[in-house]
Amino acid sequence: MIYSEFQVGQKFRCGSKVWMCTDKGTRIITAICLTVCRTNDWARNLDEDIQERAWERKTPEVDPSWLKGPPYALAEHVFDENDQKGCESL
């Protein structure tokens, strides 16, 4: 993804985790991690349909109050220009 594609409240994938954008700075975004557990390594070698179902199972519902902020109940992480390139929209 590129900087302009991020919107506050939008969910996106980076690595093996699902994140929600919480703020946009001049060049960075901040986000909270919504993934409690990682996708199993075995799912990475399977076809896309099976991978997508694995993502759905491994991204549990979080308490809705955790997503209200600022301040957020979850730690915010900074994604710079280099980190943003490795993200994909959900």
C-alpha positions in Angstrom: 0.0 0.0 0.0 1.0 3.6 -0.4 0.5 6.4 2.1 -2.6 7.8 0.4 -4.4 4.4 0.6 -4.5 4.4 4.4 -7.6 5.8 6.1 -8.2 6.1 9.8 -10.3 3.1 10.9 -9.3 1.0 7.9 -8.1 -2.6 8.5 -5.0 -3.9 6.6 -2.6 -6.8 6.6 1.1 -6.6 7.3 3.1 -9.7 7.7 1.1 -12.3 9.5 -1.1 -9.8 11.4 -4.2 -7.7 10.8 -4.0 -4.0 11.8 -6.3 -1.0 12.1 -5.0 2.5 11.1 -5.5 4.9 14.0 -3.8 8.0 12.7 -2.0 9.5 9.8 1.0 11.8 10.2 2.9 13.7 7.5 4.7 10.6 6.3 3.8 7.8 8.8 0.7 6.0 10.0 0.0 4.6 13.4 -2.0 1.4 13.9 -3.1 -1.1 16.5 -2.7 -4.8 16.0 -6.0 -6.8 15.9 -4.4 -10.2 15.5 -4.1 -12.2 18.7 -2.4 -15.2 17.2 -0.4 -15.7 14.1 -1.4 -17.7 11.0 0.1 -21.2 11.1 3.1 -21.6 8.9 1.5 -24.6 7.2 -1.2 -22.2 5.7 1.4 -20.2 3.9 2.1 -23.1 1.5 -1.6 -23.7 0.6 -3.7 -22.1 -2.1 -5.2 -18.6 -1.6 -8.7 -19.8 -0.7 -7.4 -21.9 2.1 -5.1 -19.2 3.3 -8.0 -16.7 3.4 -10.0 -19.1 5.6 -7.0 -19.5 7.8 -6.7 -15.7 8.2 -10.4 -15.5 9.1 -10.0 -18.1 11.8 -6.8 -16.6 13.2 -8.2 -13.0 13.5 -10.7 -13.3 16.4 -13.1 -10.6 17.4 -11.7 -8.1 19.9 -13.7 -6.3 22.5 -15.2 -3.3 20.6 -14.2 -0.9 23.4 -10.5 -1.6 22.5 -11.1 0.0 19.1 -12.3 3.3 20.6 -9.8 6.0 21.1 -7.6 7.8 21.4 -6.3 6.6 23.7 -6.6 3.0 22.7 -6.5 0.0 25.0 -4.0 -1.6 22.6 -0.5 -0.3 21.9 -0.1 1.8 18.8 2.7 1.1 16.4 4.3 3.4 13.8 4.6 2.4 10.2 7.1 4.5 8.2 7.3 4.7 4.4 9.3 1.4 4.2 6.8 -0.5 6.4 3.8 0.8 4.4 5.1 -0.9 1.2 4.7 -4.3 2.9 1.0 -3.7 3.8 -2.0 -4.9 1.9 -5.6 -3.6 2.1 -8.4 -5.9 3.3 
